[in-house]
Amino acid sequence: MPLSISPPTTDIEIITMACSMCGKGNFNTIAAGGPFAQDAERFYGTLVSAELGSNRWRFAQDFQAMGTLTTLTPNFEGWQFYWDFPADLLMLHRTYPLIPYLVFGERVLTTSNQALTAIYSKNVPVSKWPPAFCLYITYALATMLGVSVTNSDKLLARLDLNSKLWESRALFADGQNSPTRTIKSNPWAEARYNFRDNRNGWPR
């Protein structure tokens, strides 16, 4: 009978695998895993949100029209309008069209009230994670949990090493999700030619 090869699709699968690496696995529910699994669940939510909200993972990107911007009263350092974050935003990447803006608390301050689209990171379910990212989060969680269950520096070092390994592989795989963009301008070369004199010679 052929093996069913598929990546994890639920949070509990990731948590179970991380606990197994620490010798505390083999459960199907958090309650069945006891206090250790409950601690793992608490660490897990923070770990995932922190990771997706501190890196530009392409699989966790989304975009949304910013709608009508509200007038900022009073004006703040030249910023005249603001837009509130969507509820699922973890990190704002940029606006489209790209205009001057400032992230201030849970608002985006702008100098223009034109229609904008926000490109940002958000939490996505495990079923949407690439396999390499699944392993990265699993090892990262196991590294956090391992401190409380072992005195073995070798085990902790091995977990940390694998965490870094799968982070790099996940970053590489994520970087392949978009085509390579050609350079549309070369300001350094253009600046060099702009300083040529009227006789088409290089400046002296």
ChimeraX attribute file (.defattr): number of C-alpha atoms within 10 A of each C-alpha:
attribute: neighborCount
match mode: 1-to-1
recipient: residues
	/A:1	3
	/A:2	4
	/A:3	5
	/A:4	6
	/A:5	6
	/A:6	7
	/A:7	17
	/A:8	18
	/A:9	15
	/A:10	12
	/A:11	14
	/A:12	19
	/A:13	18
	/A:14	23
	/A:15	26
	/A:16	24
	/A:17	21
	/A:18	28
	/A:19	25
	/A:20	14
	/A:21	18
	/A:22	21
	/A:23	12
	/A:24	17
	/A:25	16
	/A:26	12
	/A:27	18
	/A:28	12
	/A:29	14
	/A:30	17
	/A:31	11
	/A:32	11
	/A:33	19
	/A:34	12
	/A:35	11
	/A:36	16
	/A:37	23
	/A:38	16
	/A:39	13
	/A:40	21
	/A:41	19
	/A:42	10
	/A:43	15
	/A:44	24
	/A:45	11
	/A:46	10
	/A:47	16
	/A:48	16
	/A:49	15
	/A:50	14
	/A:51	14
	/A:52	20
	/A:53	19
	/A:54	13
	/A:55	14
	/A:56	18
	/A:57	19
	/A:58	16
	/A:59	17
	/A:60	18
	/A:61	19
	/A:62	17
	/A:63	17
	/A:64	12
	/A:65	13
	/A:66	20
	/A:67	14
	/A:68	13
	/A:69	19
	/A:70	14
	/A:71	17
	/A:72	16
	/A:73	10
	/A:74	10
	/A:75	12
	/A:76	10
	/A:77	6
	/A:78	11
	/A:79	19
	/A:80	18
	/A:81	23
	/A:82	25
	/A:83	20
	/A:84	16
	/A:85	18
	/A:86	15
	/A:87	8
	/A:88	12
	/A:89	18
	/A:90	21
	/A:91	19
	/A:92	20
	/A:93	14
	/A:94	15
	/A:95	19
	/A:96	13
	/A:97	11
	/A:98	10
	/A:99	13
	/A:100	12
	/A:101	16
	/A:102	13
	/A:103	15
	/A:104	10
	/A:105	9
	/A:106	13
	/A:107	14
	/A:108	20
	/A:109	25
	/A:110	22
	/A:111	17
	/A:112	16
	/A:113	15
	/A:114	14
	/A:115	12
	/A:116	19
	/A:117	16
	/A:118	22
	/A:119	19
	/A:120	24
	/A:121	25
	/A:122	22
	/A:123	18
	/A:124	16
	/A:125	11
	/A:126	18
	/A:127	13
	/A:128	14
	/A:129	16
	/A:130	15
	/A:131	17
	/A:132	20
	/A:133	20
	/A:134	22
	/A:135	24
	/A:136	21
	/A:137	22
	/A:138	24
	/A:139	27
	/A:140	24
	/A:141	27
	/A:142	26
	/A:143	24
	/A:144	17
	/A:145	22
	/A:146	23
	/A:147	14
	/A:148	10
	/A:149	11
	/A:150	13
	/A:151	10
	/A:152	11
	/A:153	11
	/A:154	10
	/A:155	16
	/A:156	19
	/A:157	12
	/A:158	14
	/A:159	23
	/A:160	18
	/A:161	15
	/A:162	18
	/A:163	20
	/A:164	15
	/A:165	15
	/A:166	21
	/A:167	20
	/A:168	15
	/A:169	15
	/A:170	20
	/A:171	17
	/A:172	12
	/A:173	14
	/A:174	17
	/A:175	15
	/A:176	10
	/A:177	11
	/A:178	8
	/A:179	7
	/A:180	8
	/A:181	6
	/A:182	6
	/A:183	6
	/A:184	6
	/A:185	8
	/A:186	8
	/A:187	9
	/A:188	9
	/A:189	9
	/A:190	10
	/A:191	10
	/A:192	11
	/A:193	14
	/A:194	10
	/A:195	12
	/A:196	13
	/A:197	11
	/A:198	8
	/A:199	7
	/A:200	9
	/A:201	10
	/A:202	12
	/A:203	11
	/A:204	5
